[in-house]
Amino acid sequence: MGTHVIKMPDIGEGIAEVELSQWHVKVGDLVVEDQVLADVMTDKAMVDIPSPVHGKVIALGGQPGEVMAVGSVLISIEVEGAGNLKESATSVATQESVAPKVEAVVESKPAPAAPRPAAVCQGPMVAREADERPLASPAVRKHALDLGIQLRLVRGTGPAGRVLHEDLEAYLAQGQSNASAPAGAAYAQRNDEEQIPVIGMRRKIAQRMQDATQRAAHFSYVEEIDVTAIEELRAHLNEKHGASRGKLTLLPFLVRALVVALRDFPQMNARYDDEAQVITRLGAVHVGVATQSDVGLMVPVVRHAEARSLWDSAAEISRLANAARNGKASRDELSGSTITLTSLGALGGIVSTPVLNLPEVAIVGVNKIVERPMVVKGQVVIRKMMNLSSSFDHRVVDGMDAALFIQAIRGLLEQPATLFVE
């Protein structure tokens, strides 16, 4: 038997160190080639580190939340044969054998004759030790809490036994969700506490939000928009072309409105380097679309929105959102935006104060659509109304310009034919 040492690989882009976000294995686990061993976090994305070998985990090189240098020992695996321990002591050649995959979750693909990892199991229920913390995303943990399910009783079918939403549904289907809950538990006092380390994606989000609020001079501007006409147009296009071209949401119309409005307000499509004191205005409109995922808020980028049709934008927004939610968005897909669009859909509330996505200088926030009585030409009529709650960097954008920019978007959305007049 020998030892195969896997070092922290060079992920590129001049990155010298990364944060170890999560282990998917523990000492003693049997692993197979291509199985994901750990998640590491760069400034831009979560990166999976897969195993290049079959073997048994004998040592872990760090703890979740630890910042590790490229080339440092990540994990040691006992393997058949000589391993690579001698070579790894004098070189970092093993970096090339561990190609990082820029995905948050990758299904392992064990060879048929290889032993299955000990942590992977089948079926809806499993007995764990009372103090054993099963692998699960924050969204899954909250879902389990809402359903009254003890996660330690649920068998996970994700990588390394991670509990997924589907596993909760399978558990419920077995009629076991309340098997261990005492009668009247809904009214019982609770004194339990859970400490959640701020690591990985959550740490990056926290750092970016804190940095944005400390460095930029935020101000927000809210305007009410009558979206009755554009909603009628959207419904008409979906009825006529939805089956062949796909359904349109409001987002591609908003992207189009941004593109058209930016022709007259190029100062909004810019990045500000506050250290070099340089504003860069860009002709290309790369729209970041804020997307919620199990690991936190991500901003995939619709590139060259100025060159896309409604359906092209809609397809790209859908593709990127799915990639972000599934943890499969690449670093390139999560970087390079010039202006950001953020929306919580039906949960959008009446007013919000979005935080800038630095180094951008503008972010447009979409609130929910509500039907309200409005006075139109002296008559009270029911209209579909929506607020845009947008934020700007006052170091770069003057209040008057911000107001005129949002008014331009309002005019385009309330008279949707103008979106397509060149």
C-alpha positions as CSV (number, residue, x, y, z in Angstrom):
1,M,0.0,0.0,0.0
2,G,1.1,3.6,-0.7
3,T,0.0,7.1,0.0
4,H,-1.3,9.5,-2.7
5,V,-1.1,13.1,-1.6
6,I,-3.4,15.6,-3.2
7,K,-2.3,19.2,-3.1
8,M,-4.4,22.3,-3.4
9,P,-4.4,22.8,-7.2
10,D,-3.6,26.0,-9.1
11,I,-7.1,27.2,-10.0
12,G,-5.7,30.0,-12.3
13,E,-6.3,33.7,-12.5
14,G,-3.3,34.4,-10.3
15,I,-5.0,33.0,-7.2
16,A,-2.5,32.1,-4.5
17,E,-4.8,30.9,-1.8
18,V,-8.4,29.7,-1.4
19,E,-10.8,29.0,1.4
20,L,-11.6,25.4,2.2
21,S,-15.4,25.5,2.3
22,Q,-16.6,22.0,3.0
23,W,-15.3,18.4,3.2
24,H,-17.4,15.7,1.5
25,V,-15.4,12.9,3.0
26,K,-13.8,12.1,6.4
27,V,-10.9,10.0,7.6
28,G,-11.6,6.4,7.0
29,D,-13.9,6.9,4.1
30,L,-13.4,4.8,0.9
31,V,-13.3,7.1,-2.2
32,V,-13.4,6.4,-5.9
33,E,-12.0,8.2,-8.9
34,D,-13.9,11.4,-9.8
35,Q,-15.7,11.5,-6.4
36,V,-15.8,15.1,-5.0
37,L,-13.6,15.4,-1.9
38,A,-14.0,19.0,-1.0
39,D,-15.4,22.4,-2.0
40,V,-13.0,25.4,-2.0
41,M,-14.0,29.0,-2.5
42,T,-12.2,31.5,-4.7
43,D,-13.2,35.2,-4.9
44,K,-15.6,34.3,-7.7
45,A,-17.0,30.8,-7.4
46,M,-17.1,27.5,-5.6
47,V,-14.7,24.9,-7.0
48,D,-15.0,21.2,-6.5
49,I,-11.9,19.1,-5.9
50,P,-12.3,15.5,-7.2
51,S,-10.3,12.5,-6.4
52,P,-7.9,11.2,-9.1
53,V,-7.6,7.8,-7.4
54,H,-9.5,5.0,-5.6
55,G,-8.5,4.5,-2.0
56,K,-9.1,5.3,1.7
57,V,-8.9,8.7,3.3
58,I,-6.1,8.7,5.9
59,A,-5.6,12.5,6.6
60,L,-7.3,15.8,5.9
61,G,-5.2,18.9,5.4
62,G,-7.4,21.6,6.8
63,Q,-10.7,22.5,8.4
64,P,-13.7,24.2,6.8
65,G,-13.2,28.0,6.9
66,E,-9.4,27.7,6.7
67,V,-7.5,29.6,4.0
68,M,-5.0,27.4,2.3
69,A,-2.2,28.2,-0.1
70,V,-2.0,26.7,-3.5
71,G,0.3,23.8,-3.4
72,S,-0.4,22.9,0.3
73,V,-1.4,19.4,1.2
74,L,-5.2,19.0,0.9
75,I,-5.8,15.3,1.6
76,S,-3.9,12.1,1.8
77,I,-5.3,8.8,0.5
78,E,-4.1,5.3,1.0
79,V,-3.9,3.5,-2.4
80,E,-2.8,0.3,-3.9
81,G,0.8,0.5,-5.1
82,A,3.5,3.0,-4.4
83,G,1.4,6.2,-4.4
84,N,3.0,9.6,-5.0
85,L,4.3,10.6,-1.6
86,K,7.9,10.9,-2.5
87,E,7.2,13.0,-5.7
88,S,4.8,15.2,-3.8
89,A,7.4,16.1,-1.2
90,T,9.5,17.8,-3.8
91,S,7.1,19.1,-6.5
92,V,3.6,20.1,-7.1
93,A,3.1,17.9,-10.1
94,T,0.0,16.4,-8.5
95,Q,-1.8,19.6,-9.1
96,E,-2.1,18.7,-12.7
97,S,-3.6,15.3,-11.9
98,V,-6.4,17.0,-9.8
99,A,-8.3,19.1,-12.3
100,P,-10.7,21.3,-10.4
101,K,-14.3,21.3,-11.5
102,V,-16.1,24.6,-11.2
103,E,-19.3,23.2,-9.8
104,A,-20.8,23.4,-6.3
105,V,-22.1,19.7,-6.5
106,V,-20.9,17.0,-8.8
107,E,-22.4,13.5,-8.7
108,S,-19.6,10.9,-8.1
109,K,-19.3,8.2,-10.8
110,P,-17.8,5.1,-9.2
111,A,-16.4,2.3,-11.3
112,P,-18.6,-0.8,-11.1
113,A,-15.9,-2.9,-9.4
114,A,-14.8,-0.2,-7.0
115,P,-16.0,-0.1,-3.4
116,R,-18.7,2.5,-2.8
117,P,-17.9,5.4,-0.4
118,A,-19.0,4.6,3.1
119,A,-20.9,7.8,3.5
120,V,-23.2,7.2,0.5
121,C,-26.4,5.3,1.3
122,Q,-29.7,4.4,-0.1
123,G,-33.3,4.6,1.1
124,P,-35.4,7.2,2.9
125,M,-34.3,6.6,6.5
126,V,-31.0,6.1,8.3
127,A,-30.0,6.0,12.0
128,R,-27.1,8.3,12.9
129,E,-25.5,9.1,16.2
130,A,-27.4,11.9,18.1
131,D,-24.4,14.3,17.8
132,E,-23.7,13.4,14.1
133,R,-24.4,16.4,11.8
134,P,-25.5,15.2,8.4
135,L,-24.4,17.0,5.2
136,A,-27.1,19.4,4.0
137,S,-27.4,22.9,2.6
138,P,-28.9,25.7,4.7
139,A,-32.1,25.6,2.5
140,V,-32.5,21.9,3.1
141,R,-32.0,22.3,6.9
142,K,-34.6,25.0,7.0
143,H,-37.0,22.9,4.9
144,A,-36.5,20.0,7.3
145,L,-37.1,22.3,10.3
146,D,-40.3,23.6,8.8
147,L,-41.5,20.0,8.2
148,G,-40.6,18.8,11.7
149,I,-38.1,16.3,10.3
150,Q,-34.9,15.3,12.2
151,L,-32.2,15.4,9.6
152,R,-30.2,12.7,11.3
153,L,-33.0,10.2,10.5
154,V,-33.0,11.0,6.8
155,R,-30.9,9.0,4.4
156,G,-29.0,11.3,2.0
157,T,-28.6,10.4,-1.7
158,G,-26.4,13.3,-2.7
159,P,-22.6,13.2,-3.0
160,A,-21.0,11.9,0.2
161,G,-24.5,11.2,1.7
162,R,-25.6,14.9,1.4
163,V,-29.3,15.2,2.2
164,L,-31.3,16.7,-0.7
165,H,-34.8,18.2,-0.9
166,E,-35.9,15.0,-2.6
167,D,-34.7,12.9,0.4
168,L,-37.0,14.9,2.6
169,E,-39.9,14.2,0.3
170,A,-39.0,10.5,0.3
171,Y,-38.9,10.5,4.1
172,L,-42.3,12.1,4.3
173,A,-43.7,9.6,1.8
174,Q,-42.7,6.8,4.3
175,G,-44.9,8.4,7.0
176,Q,-41.9,8.8,9.4
177,S,-41.5,12.5,9.7
178,N,-43.3,12.7,13.1
179,A,-42.4,9.3,14.3
180,S,-40.2,10.6,17.1
181,A,-42.0,13.8,17.8
182,P,-43.9,13.9,21.1
183,A,-47.6,14.9,21.2
184,G,-48.1,18.6,21.4
185,A,-44.6,19.3,20.2
186,A,-45.8,22.4,18.3
187,Y,-46.4,24.1,21.7
188,A,-43.3,22.7,23.6
189,Q,-40.6,25.1,24.8
190,R,-37.4,25.0,22.9
191,N,-33.9,25.9,24.2
192,D,-31.8,24.4,21.5
193,E,-29.1,26.5,19.7
194,E,-27.2,26.0,16.6
195,Q,-23.9,27.7,15.7
196,I,-23.3,28.0,12.0
197,P,-19.8,29.0,10.9
198,V,-19.7,31.8,8.4
199,I,-17.6,30.1,5.7
200,G,-17.5,29.5,2.0
201,M,-20.1,31.2,-0.1
202,R,-21.8,32.8,2.9
203,R,-18.5,34.4,4.0
204,K,-17.8,35.7,0.5
205,I,-21.3,37.2,0.3
206,A,-20.8,38.8,3.7
207,Q,-17.5,40.3,2.7
208,R,-18.8,41.6,-0.6
209,M,-21.9,43.2,1.1
210,Q,-19.8,44.8,3.8
211,D,-17.3,46.0,1.3
212,A,-20.0,47.5,-0.9
213,T,-21.7,49.4,1.9
214,Q,-18.4,50.7,3.4
215,R,-16.9,51.8,0.1
216,A,-19.7,53.1,-2.0
217,A,-22.0,56.1,-1.2
218,H,-25.3,54.3,-1.7
219,F,-28.5,56.1,-2.4
220,S,-31.8,54.6,-3.6
221,Y,-34.5,55.9,-5.9
222,V,-38.0,54.3,-6.1
223,E,-40.5,54.9,-8.9
224,E,-44.0,53.4,-9.5
225,I,-44.6,51.9,-13.0
226,D,-47.8,50.9,-14.7
227,V,-47.0,47.5,-16.3
228,T,-50.5,46.8,-17.5
229,A,-49.5,47.3,-21.2
230,I,-46.3,45.3,-21.1
231,E,-48.0,42.4,-19.2
232,E,-50.7,42.3,-21.9
233,L,-47.9,42.2,-24.6
234,R,-46.1,39.5,-22.7
235,A,-49.3,37.4,-22.4
236,H,-50.0,37.9,-26.1
237,L,-46.5,36.8,-27.1
238,N,-46.6,33.8,-24.9
239,E,-50.0,32.7,-26.3
240,K,-48.7,33.1,-29.9
241,H,-45.1,31.9,-29.6
242,G,-44.8,30.3,-26.2
243,A,-45.0,26.7,-27.5
244,S,-42.4,27.2,-30.1
245,R,-40.0,29.8,-28.6
246,G,-40.6,29.4,-24.9
247,K,-42.4,31.4,-22.3
248,L,-41.4,35.0,-21.5
249,T,-41.2,36.3,-18.0
250,L,-41.0,40.1,-17.2
251,L,-37.2,39.9,-16.8
252,P,-36.2,39.9,-20.6
253,F,-38.4,42.9,-21.1
254,L,-36.5,44.6,-18.2
255,V,-33.2,43.7,-19.7
256,R,-34.3,45.2,-23.0
257,A,-35.4,48.4,-21.2
258,L,-32.0,48.6,-19.6
259,V,-30.2,48.2,-22.9
260,V,-32.3,50.9,-24.6
261,A,-32.2,53.4,-21.6
262,L,-28.4,53.0,-21.3
263,R,-27.9,54.5,-24.8
264,D,-28.8,57.8,-23.3
265,F,-27.3,57.2,-19.8
266,P,-23.9,55.5,-20.5
267,Q,-22.7,56.6,-17.1
268,M,-24.9,53.9,-15.5
269,N,-23.2,51.1,-17.4
270,A,-19.8,51.6,-15.8
271,R,-17.3,50.3,-13.2
272,Y,-15.5,52.5,-10.7
273,D,-12.0,51.8,-9.6
274,D,-11.9,53.9,-6.4
275,E,-8.2,53.1,-5.8
276,A,-7.1,54.3,-9.2
277,Q,-9.8,56.9,-9.3
278,V,-10.9,55.8,-12.8
279,I,-14.4,55.3,-14.2
280,T,-14.7,52.9,-17.1
281,R,-17.8,53.2,-19.2
282,L,-18.6,50.2,-21.3
283,G,-20.3,49.8,-24.6
284,A,-21.2,46.2,-24.0
285,V,-24.1,45.6,-21.6
286,H,-23.4,42.6,-19.4
287,V,-26.4,42.3,-17.1
288,G,-25.9,40.5,-13.8
289,V,-29.1,38.8,-12.7
290,A,-29.2,38.2,-8.9
291,T,-30.2,34.6,-8.3
292,Q,-30.8,32.9,-5.0
293,S,-29.3,29.4,-4.6
294,D,-28.9,26.9,-1.7
295,V,-25.5,28.3,-1.0
296,G,-26.5,31.9,-1.1
297,L,-26.9,34.8,-3.5
298,M,-25.2,34.5,-6.8
299,V,-25.1,36.9,-9.8
300,P,-24.7,35.1,-13.2
301,V,-24.1,37.4,-16.1
302,V,-26.1,37.7,-19.3
303,R,-23.4,38.9,-21.7
304,H,-23.9,41.3,-24.5
305,A,-27.6,41.9,-23.7
306,E,-27.5,44.7,-26.3
307,A,-27.2,42.0,-29.0
308,R,-30.0,39.7,-27.8
309,S,-33.7,39.3,-28.7
310,L,-36.3,38.9,-26.1
311,W,-36.3,35.1,-26.4
312,D,-32.5,34.9,-26.5
313,S,-32.3,36.9,-23.3
314,A,-35.1,34.7,-21.7
315,A,-33.3,31.5,-22.7
316,E,-29.9,32.8,-21.3
317,I,-31.5,34.0,-18.1
318,S,-33.1,30.6,-17.5
319,R,-30.0,28.7,-18.4
320,L,-27.8,30.8,-16.0
321,A,-30.3,30.7,-13.2
322,N,-30.5,26.9,-13.4
323,A,-26.7,26.7,-13.4
324,A,-26.4,29.0,-10.4
325,R,-29.1,27.1,-8.4
326,N,-27.6,23.7,-9.2
327,G,-24.1,25.0,-8.3
328,K,-22.8,24.5,-11.9
329,A,-22.2,28.1,-12.9
330,S,-18.6,28.7,-14.0
331,R,-16.3,31.5,-12.8
332,D,-16.7,33.3,-16.1
333,E,-20.5,33.1,-15.9
334,L,-20.4,34.7,-12.4
335,S,-18.2,37.6,-13.3
336,G,-17.9,40.6,-15.6
337,S,-21.3,42.3,-15.1
338,T,-21.6,46.0,-15.9
339,I,-25.0,46.6,-14.3
340,T,-27.2,44.3,-12.1
341,L,-30.9,43.5,-12.1
342,T,-32.3,42.0,-8.9
343,S,-35.8,40.6,-8.4
344,L,-37.5,38.4,-5.8
345,G,-40.5,37.9,-8.0
346,A,-43.8,37.5,-6.1
347,L,-41.8,38.0,-2.9
348,G,-40.4,41.3,-4.1
349,G,-42.4,43.4,-1.6
350,I,-43.3,47.1,-2.2
351,V,-39.9,48.7,-1.7
352,S,-36.4,47.5,-1.3
353,T,-32.9,49.0,-1.1
354,P,-30.6,46.8,-3.1
355,V,-26.8,46.8,-2.4
356,L,-24.5,47.6,-5.2
357,N,-22.5,44.9,-6.9
358,L,-19.1,46.6,-6.8
359,P,-17.4,47.8,-8.9
360,E,-20.7,48.6,-10.7
361,V,-22.4,51.9,-10.0
362,A,-26.0,51.0,-10.5
363,I,-28.4,48.2,-9.6
364,V,-32.1,48.0,-10.6
365,G,-34.4,46.3,-8.2
366,V,-37.8,44.9,-9.2
367,N,-40.7,44.7,-6.8
368,K,-43.8,42.6,-7.0
369,I,-46.7,43.5,-9.4
370,V,-50.0,44.3,-7.7
371,E,-53.4,45.3,-9.1
372,R,-54.6,48.7,-7.7
373,P,-57.3,51.2,-8.6
374,M,-55.8,54.1,-10.4
375,V,-57.2,57.3,-11.9
376,V,-56.6,57.4,-15.7
377,K,-58.1,60.3,-17.7
378,G,-60.5,61.1,-14.8
379,Q,-61.7,57.5,-14.5
380,V,-60.9,55.0,-11.7
381,V,-59.6,51.8,-13.4
382,I,-57.7,48.7,-12.2
383,R,-54.1,48.7,-13.3
384,K,-51.1,46.5,-12.7
385,M,-48.5,48.5,-10.8
386,M,-44.9,47.7,-9.9
387,N,-42.2,49.6,-8.2
388,L,-38.6,49.8,-9.3
389,S,-36.3,50.2,-6.2
390,S,-32.8,51.0,-7.5
391,S,-29.5,52.0,-5.9
392,F,-26.6,54.0,-7.2
393,D,-23.1,55.0,-6.2
394,H,-23.3,58.7,-5.4
395,R,-19.6,59.1,-5.9
396,V,-20.2,58.5,-9.6
397,V,-23.9,59.0,-10.3
398,D,-25.8,62.3,-9.5
399,G,-29.3,62.1,-8.1
400,M,-30.8,63.9,-11.1
401,D,-29.2,61.4,-13.6
402,A,-30.4,58.5,-11.6
403,A,-34.0,59.8,-11.5
404,L,-33.9,60.5,-15.3
405,F,-32.5,57.0,-16.0
406,I,-35.3,55.3,-14.0
407,Q,-37.9,57.6,-15.7
408,A,-36.6,56.5,-19.0
409,I,-37.0,52.9,-18.1
410,R,-40.5,53.7,-16.9
411,G,-41.5,55.3,-20.2
412,L,-40.2,52.3,-22.1
413,L,-42.1,49.8,-20.0
414,E,-45.3,51.8,-20.0
415,Q,-45.1,52.2,-23.8
416,P,-43.7,48.9,-24.8
417,A,-43.6,49.5,-28.5
418,T,-40.8,52.0,-27.8
419,L,-38.6,49.1,-26.7
420,F,-38.3,48.0,-30.3
421,V,-38.1,51.3,-32.1
422,E,-34.6,52.0,-33.3
